[in-house]
């Protein structure tokens, strides 16, 4: 996922009824959850939860190949985005039970609807078997790191918004910022997810380099390592110099953008722009 190793078939996985049903239900629930207004917040949260469950069912069906005679999981820019956002929503569903994350529901529901449609329109290529026994773990670590950094970006956006609100209303105390989430707490959460993502990304890169016979320095590897360096510098700067505020969140955005270019960006160009099956 993060680095390049192994090859895959160029055959496109067909959309089966088993996959279409949960995908349509997930899309409908996400659209419903994106409706503005807090009057029916409980119902909208339920719609988001049901959409997340159906989204997960669709991912499981897709990975296991249920309903198709073509074994193997699909890989591509849209499936990667789909799994990443599902992981972000999983963390949001859990965290929002304990920490108010106002304003995130509509944005995440909208993104959920978009990635479900993208995964439907651009199903990627079937990967019938891994070239290395370590490849599944590498891919899993890559997806988890994407998800953790996605959650970090979400918290960084909430942090930036809270800081802007605080500057516009300086009489508000720090504890009243972010609609009930203290700024310092929101900042700590952001960097905890950054640190967790950095650890998982490091493991994915080491695994890809150490155990792959086909690993090479291509665009995915370069952007992945650049993203790793950005996050390493960000964590070091925060530890040594106390980086915070816009400087710190810009580092989160930059590192996440590099990782997005590493896999999703390169696959998008190959699959959609060049119409060429990628090498890995």
C-alpha positions as CSV (number, residue, x, y, z in Angstrom):
1,X,0.0,0.0,0.0
2,X,2.5,2.6,1.1
3,X,5.6,1.2,-0.7
4,X,5.8,-0.7,-4.0
5,X,6.2,-4.5,-4.0
6,X,4.5,-7.2,-5.9
7,X,2.4,-7.1,-9.0
8,X,-1.3,-7.3,-9.6
9,X,-3.7,-8.1,-12.4
10,X,-5.2,-5.4,-14.5
11,X,-8.6,-6.9,-14.4
12,X,-11.3,-4.6,-12.9
13,X,-13.4,-6.2,-10.2
14,X,-17.1,-6.1,-11.1
15,X,-19.8,-4.5,-8.9
16,X,-21.9,-7.4,-7.6
17,X,-25.4,-7.2,-6.1
18,X,-23.9,-8.3,-2.7
19,X,-21.6,-5.2,-2.9
20,X,-24.2,-2.9,-4.4
21,X,-26.8,-3.2,-1.7
22,X,-24.7,-2.1,1.3
23,X,-23.0,0.5,-0.9
24,X,-26.4,2.1,-1.8
25,X,-27.6,1.9,1.8
26,X,-24.4,3.5,3.0
27,X,-24.7,6.3,0.5
28,X,-28.3,7.0,1.4
29,X,-27.6,7.1,5.1
30,X,-24.6,9.4,4.6
31,X,-26.7,11.8,2.6
32,X,-29.3,11.8,5.3
33,X,-26.7,12.4,8.0
34,X,-25.3,15.4,6.0
35,X,-28.6,17.3,6.4
36,X,-28.0,20.5,8.3
37,X,-29.6,21.3,11.6
38,X,-29.3,20.1,15.1
39,X,-33.1,19.7,15.7
40,X,-32.9,16.1,14.8
41,X,-29.4,15.5,15.8
42,X,-30.1,12.1,17.4
43,X,-31.7,10.8,14.2
44,X,-28.9,12.2,12.1
45,X,-26.3,10.6,14.3
46,X,-28.1,7.3,13.9
47,X,-28.1,7.7,10.2
48,X,-24.4,8.3,10.2
49,X,-23.9,5.2,12.4
50,X,-26.0,3.0,10.1
51,X,-24.1,4.4,7.1
52,X,-20.8,3.6,8.7
53,X,-22.0,0.0,9.4
54,X,-23.2,-0.5,5.8
55,X,-20.0,1.0,4.5
56,X,-18.0,-1.5,6.6
57,X,-20.2,-4.4,5.3
58,X,-19.4,-3.2,1.7
59,X,-15.7,-3.1,2.5
60,X,-15.7,-6.6,3.9
61,X,-17.7,-8.0,0.9
62,X,-15.2,-6.3,-1.4
63,X,-12.1,-7.6,0.4
64,X,-13.4,-11.2,0.7
65,X,-14.8,-11.3,-2.9
66,X,-18.3,-12.4,-1.8
67,X,-20.6,-12.7,-4.8
68,X,-17.8,-12.8,-7.5
69,X,-15.9,-15.7,-9.0
70,X,-12.7,-13.5,-9.0
71,X,-10.8,-14.1,-5.8
72,X,-8.8,-11.4,-4.2
73,X,-9.2,-7.9,-2.9
74,X,-9.4,-4.7,-4.9
75,X,-6.8,-2.0,-4.7
76,X,-6.9,1.5,-6.1
77,X,-7.2,5.1,-5.1
78,X,-10.9,4.9,-4.5
79,X,-10.9,1.8,-2.3
80,X,-8.0,3.2,-0.4
81,X,-10.0,6.4,0.3
82,X,-13.1,4.4,1.2
83,X,-11.2,2.3,3.8
84,X,-9.4,5.3,5.2
85,X,-12.6,7.4,5.7
86,X,-14.3,4.4,7.2
87,X,-11.5,4.2,9.8
88,X,-11.8,8.0,10.5
89,X,-15.6,7.6,11.0
90,X,-14.9,4.6,13.4
91,X,-12.7,6.8,15.5
92,X,-15.2,9.7,15.3
93,X,-18.2,7.4,16.4
94,X,-16.2,6.3,19.4
95,X,-14.7,9.6,20.4
96,X,-17.8,11.6,19.9
97,X,-19.4,9.6,22.7
98,X,-17.0,11.2,25.1
99,X,-15.8,14.4,23.5
100,X,-18.1,16.9,21.7
101,X,-16.9,17.3,18.1
102,X,-19.4,19.9,16.9
103,X,-19.5,20.5,13.1
104,X,-17.7,17.2,12.2
105,X,-20.8,15.1,11.5
106,X,-22.0,16.9,8.3
107,X,-18.5,17.0,6.8
108,X,-17.7,13.4,7.5
109,X,-21.1,12.3,6.2
110,X,-20.6,14.2,3.0
111,X,-17.1,12.7,2.6
112,X,-18.6,9.3,3.3
113,X,-21.1,9.7,0.5
114,X,-18.4,10.8,-1.9
115,X,-16.0,8.0,-1.2
116,X,-18.7,5.4,-1.5
117,X,-19.6,6.7,-5.0
118,X,-15.9,6.9,-6.0
119,X,-15.3,3.3,-4.9
120,X,-18.3,2.3,-7.0
121,X,-17.2,4.3,-10.1
122,X,-13.4,3.4,-9.8
123,X,-13.2,-0.1,-8.3
124,X,-9.5,-0.5,-8.9
125,X,-7.7,-3.7,-9.8
126,X,-8.0,-7.2,-8.4
127,X,-5.0,-8.4,-6.4
128,X,-5.4,-12.1,-6.4
129,X,-2.4,-12.9,-4.2
130,X,0.4,-11.1,-2.5
131,X,4.0,-11.4,-3.8
132,X,5.2,-11.5,-0.2
133,X,3.8,-13.1,2.9
134,X,4.3,-9.8,4.6
135,X,2.4,-7.8,2.0
136,X,-1.1,-8.1,3.8
137,X,0.4,-6.8,7.0
138,X,2.2,-4.0,5.1
139,X,-1.1,-3.0,3.5
140,X,-3.0,-3.2,6.8
141,X,-0.4,-0.9,8.5
142,X,-0.6,1.5,5.5
143,X,-4.4,1.8,5.8
144,X,-4.3,2.2,9.6
145,X,-1.7,4.9,9.3
146,X,-3.8,6.7,6.7
147,X,-6.8,6.5,9.0
148,X,-4.9,7.8,12.0
149,X,-3.5,10.7,10.1
150,X,-7.0,11.4,8.7
151,X,-8.3,11.6,12.3
152,X,-5.3,13.9,13.1
153,X,-6.3,16.2,10.2
154,X,-9.9,16.3,11.4
155,X,-8.8,17.3,14.9
156,X,-6.4,19.9,13.4
157,X,-9.2,21.4,11.4
158,X,-11.4,21.6,14.5
159,X,-8.5,23.1,16.4
160,X,-7.9,25.8,13.7
161,X,-11.6,26.6,13.7
162,X,-11.7,26.9,17.5
163,X,-8.7,29.2,17.5
164,X,-10.3,31.5,14.9
165,X,-13.5,31.6,17.0
166,X,-11.4,32.5,20.1
167,X,-9.7,35.3,18.3
168,X,-13.0,36.7,17.1
169,X,-14.5,36.5,20.6
170,X,-11.5,37.1,22.9
171,X,-13.7,37.2,26.0
172,X,-14.3,33.5,25.6
173,X,-12.2,31.4,27.9
174,X,-10.0,28.6,26.6
175,X,-12.3,26.0,28.1
176,X,-15.3,27.4,26.2
177,X,-13.6,27.0,22.8
178,X,-14.4,24.4,20.3
179,X,-18.0,24.1,21.4
180,X,-17.1,22.5,24.7
181,X,-13.7,21.0,23.9
182,X,-10.8,22.9,25.5
183,X,-8.2,24.0,23.0
184,X,-5.4,22.3,24.9
185,X,-7.3,19.1,25.1
186,X,-8.1,19.2,21.3
187,X,-4.4,20.0,20.6
188,X,-3.3,17.0,22.7
189,X,-5.7,14.7,20.9
190,X,-4.4,16.0,17.5
191,X,-0.8,15.1,18.3
192,X,-1.6,11.8,20.0
193,X,-3.1,10.7,16.7
194,X,-0.1,12.1,14.8
195,X,2.2,10.2,17.1
196,X,0.2,7.0,16.7
197,X,0.1,7.4,12.9
198,X,3.8,8.0,12.8
199,X,4.5,4.8,14.7
200,X,2.3,2.7,12.4
201,X,3.7,4.4,9.3
202,X,7.2,3.7,10.4
203,X,6.3,0.1,10.9
204,X,4.8,-0.1,7.4
205,X,7.8,1.5,5.7
206,X,10.3,-0.7,7.6
207,X,8.2,-3.8,6.7
208,X,8.0,-2.8,3.1
209,X,11.8,-2.2,2.8
210,X,12.9,-5.1,4.9
211,X,10.8,-7.9,3.6
212,X,10.1,-7.0,0.0
213,X,12.1,-8.4,-2.9
214,X,10.4,-6.0,-5.2
215,X,10.7,-2.8,-3.3
216,X,12.0,0.2,-5.3
217,X,12.4,3.9,-5.0
218,X,9.4,5.1,-7.0
219,X,7.0,8.0,-6.6
220,X,5.0,6.2,-3.8
221,X,8.1,5.4,-1.9
222,X,9.5,8.9,-2.2
223,X,6.3,10.6,-1.1
224,X,5.8,8.1,1.7
225,X,9.3,8.8,3.1
226,X,8.9,12.6,2.6
227,X,5.6,12.4,4.6
228,X,7.4,10.4,7.3
229,X,10.1,13.0,7.5
230,X,7.5,15.8,7.8
231,X,5.8,14.0,10.7
232,X,9.1,13.2,12.3
233,X,10.2,16.8,12.1
234,X,6.8,17.9,13.4
235,X,6.9,15.7,16.5
236,X,10.5,16.6,17.1
237,X,9.8,20.3,16.8
238,X,6.8,20.0,19.2
239,X,8.9,18.1,21.7
240,X,12.0,20.3,21.5
241,X,10.5,23.7,20.8
242,X,6.9,23.4,21.8
243,X,5.5,24.0,18.3
244,X,1.7,24.6,18.4
245,X,-1.0,26.5,16.7
246,X,-1.0,27.2,12.9
247,X,2.6,26.2,12.5
248,X,2.0,22.8,14.0
249,X,-1.3,22.2,12.1
250,X,0.3,23.2,8.8
251,X,2.8,20.4,9.4
252,X,-0.1,17.9,9.9
253,X,-1.7,19.0,6.6
254,X,1.6,18.9,4.7
255,X,2.5,15.4,5.9
256,X,-1.0,14.1,5.2
257,X,-0.9,15.6,1.7
258,X,2.4,13.9,0.9
259,X,1.0,10.6,2.0
260,X,-2.1,11.2,0.0
261,X,0.0,11.8,-3.1
262,X,2.1,8.7,-2.3
263,X,-0.7,6.2,-2.9
264,X,-4.0,7.8,-3.7
265,X,-2.5,10.5,-6.0
266,X,-0.3,8.1,-7.9
267,X,-3.1,5.5,-8.4
268,X,-5.5,8.2,-9.5
269,X,-3.2,9.4,-12.2
270,X,-2.5,5.8,-13.4
271,X,-6.1,4.6,-13.2
272,X,-8.1,7.6,-14.2
273,X,-5.8,9.9,-16.2
274,X,-3.6,7.4,-18.0
275,X,-6.0,4.5,-17.9
276,X,-3.0,2.2,-17.1
277,X,-2.9,-0.6,-14.6
278,X,-0.3,0.3,-11.9
279,X,2.6,-2.0,-11.1
280,X,1.6,-2.4,-7.4
